Amino acid sequence: MRVAATALATDVACLLVFATVGRRSHAEGLTLTGIAGTAWPFVVGAAVGWVLSLGWRRPYALVPTGVAVWVATIVVGMLLRKLTNAGTAPSFIVVASLSTAVLLLGWRAGVVLLARR
């Protein structure tokens, strides 16, 4: 259970980094509430991905956990942003998809590579 908690915390940290970098690149305030306001739809999406993939069983696996978490992060996150009248421009969807793929799948790929050594 400790491994799963660490992996989940890593996903949340990655999404907070994503939100922070995004807010900074758009000259938005870097307050805790601002970052949380930007990150929460994606964190909820990641949680959905964890549940759908039963992520606690194989938290470091790229497939199914990593891919499910990433896809749910984008799909649910964008739906929540749309429902709350936040931006969902096509360019944002592309950037968010690529950025979260690098973050959520990248750390898992690193763990897999390190485990093989």
C-alpha positions in Angstrom: 0.0 0.0 0.0 3.0 2.3 0.7 4.2 1.9 -2.9 0.7 2.8 -4.3 0.5 5.9 -2.0 3.9 7.0 -3.2 2.9 6.6 -6.8 -0.3 8.4 -6.3 1.5 11.3 -4.6 4.0 11.4 -7.5 1.1 11.7 -9.9 -0.4 14.5 -7.9 3.0 16.3 -7.7 3.4 16.0 -11.4 0.0 17.6 -12.0 0.9 20.4 -9.5 4.1 21.0 -11.5 2.0 21.0 -14.7 -0.4 23.6 -13.2 2.4 25.7 -11.8 4.3 25.8 -15.1 1.2 26.6 -17.0 0.2 29.5 -14.7 3.8 30.9 -14.8 3.9 30.7 -18.6 0.7 32.7 -18.8 1.8 35.2 -16.2 -0.9 34.1 -13.8 -0.4 34.3 -10.0 1.6 31.5 -8.4 -0.5 31.4 -5.2 -1.5 28.1 -3.6 -5.1 28.7 -4.3 -4.4 29.6 -7.9 -2.3 26.5 -8.5 -4.9 24.3 -6.8 -7.7 25.9 -8.9 -5.9 25.1 -12.0 -4.8 21.6 -11.0 -8.0 20.2 -9.4 -9.8 19.0 -12.5 -6.7 17.1 -13.6 -6.2 15.6 -10.1 -9.8 14.4 -10.1 -9.2 12.9 -13.6 -6.1 11.1 -12.3 -8.0 9.7 -9.4 -10.6 8.4 -11.8 -7.8 6.8 -13.8 -6.5 5.2 -10.7 -9.9 3.7 -9.8 -10.6 2.5 -13.4 -7.2 0.8 -13.8 -7.1 -0.5 -10.2 -3.8 1.4 -10.1 -2.9 0.3 -6.6 -2.3 -3.2 -7.9 0.5 -2.1 -10.3 1.2 1.5 -9.5 4.4 1.8 -11.5 3.1 0.0 -14.7 3.0 2.1 -17.8 0.1 -0.2 -19.0 -2.5 -0.2 -17.7 -2.0 2.2 -14.8 0.0 5.0 -16.4 -2.0 5.1 -19.6 -5.3 4.9 -17.8 -4.3 7.7 -15.4 -3.0 9.9 -18.2 -6.1 9.4 -20.5 -8.5 9.9 -17.6 -6.5 13.0 -16.5 -7.1 14.6 -19.8 -10.7 13.5 -20.6 -12.1 14.1 -17.1 -10.0 17.2 -16.5 -11.1 18.8 -19.7 -14.8 17.9 -19.1 -14.6 19.4 -15.6 -12.9 22.6 -17.0 -15.7 22.8 -19.7 -18.4 22.4 -17.0 -16.8 25.2 -14.9 -16.3 27.5 -17.8 -12.5 27.2 -17.7 -10.5 27.2 -21.0 -10.6 24.1 -23.2 -9.1 25.6 -26.4 -7.8 22.9 -28.9 -4.2 24.2 -28.4 -4.6 23.9 -24.7 -5.8 20.3 -25.0 -2.9 19.4 -27.2 -0.3 21.0 -24.8 -2.0 19.6 -21.7 -2.1 16.1 -23.3 1.6 16.2 -24.3 2.8 17.7 -21.0 0.9 15.3 -18.8 2.0 12.4 -20.9 5.6 13.3 -20.4 5.0 13.8 -16.6 2.7 10.9 -15.8 4.2 8.3 -18.1 7.8 9.7 -17.9 8.3 9.0 -14.2 6.9 5.5 -14.6 9.2 4.8 -17.5 12.1 6.0 -15.4 11.1 3.6 -12.6 10.8 0.7 -15.0 14.3 1.5 -16.5 15.9 1.7 -13.1 14.3 -1.5 -12.0 15.8 -3.3 -15.0 19.3 -2.3 -14.0 
